[in-house]
Amino acid sequence: MAIARFPSLVIDCADPAELARFYGTLLDWKVESSSDDWAEVRADYGQCICFQQVADYSPPTWPTQSAPQQMHLDVVVDDLDTAEAAVLQLGATKHDHQPGTSFRVFLDPAGHPFCLCVS
């Protein structure tokens, strides 16, 4: 039997509401903002990603480790080209370093790497 359920991921950032809107739109999850320093997105089935404000936040510098990536999300998409256009419109940036062919690396508005994956 599990000790706990519905783990959530908490991501440091400068602007929790902005990042919650980005991931809420990307995943089609409900955005909830409870304060200036905390926001979250939640799936209908309970999975949650939270965003907390950090003073003097510095984004990662992936793929170097001078400022480690801290975390990254891999999300599955049906078509890389279609998904790429959509996340760029949301405010993502495509990273110059693309180390694979079945996924693409982007940076969210706070600079965290995330990957669109076809498998």
Secondary structure as the mmCIF struct_conf table of DSSP 4:
data_model
#
loop_
_struct_conf.conf_type_id
_struct_conf.id
_struct_conf.beg_label_comp_id
_struct_conf.beg_label_asym_id
_struct_conf.beg_label_seq_id
_struct_conf.end_label_comp_id
_struct_conf.end_label_asym_id
_struct_conf.end_label_seq_id
BEND BEND1 ILE A 3 ILE A 3
BEND BEND2 PHE A 6 PHE A 6
STRN STRN1 SER A 8 CYS A 13
BEND BEND3 ALA A 14 ALA A 14
HELX_RH_AL_P HELX_RH_AL_P1 PRO A 16 LEU A 27
TURN_TY1_P TURN_TY1_P1 ASP A 28 ASP A 28
STRN STRN2 LYS A 30 SER A 35
TURN_TY1_P TURN_TY1_P2 ASP A 36 ASP A 37
STRN STRN3 TRP A 38 ARG A 42
TURN_TY1_P TURN_TY1_P3 ASP A 44 TYR A 45
BEND BEND4 GLY A 46 GLY A 46
STRN STRN4 CYS A 48 GLN A 53
TURN_TY1_P TURN_TY1_P4 ALA A 55 ASP A 56
TURN_TY1_P TURN_TY1_P5 TRP A 62 PRO A 63
BEND BEND5 THR A 64 ALA A 67
STRN STRN5 LEU A 73 VAL A 76
BEND BEND6 ASP A 78 ASP A 78
HELX_RH_AL_P HELX_RH_AL_P2 LEU A 80 LEU A 90
TURN_TY1_P TURN_TY1_P6 GLY A 91 GLY A 91
STRN STRN6 THR A 93 LYS A 94
BEND BEND7 ASP A 96 ASP A 96
BEND BEND8 THR A 101 SER A 102
STRN STRN7 PHE A 103 LEU A 107
TURN_TY1_P TURN_TY1_P7 PRO A 109 ALA A 110
BEND BEND9 GLY A 111 GLY A 111
STRN STRN8 PRO A 113 CYS A 117
#
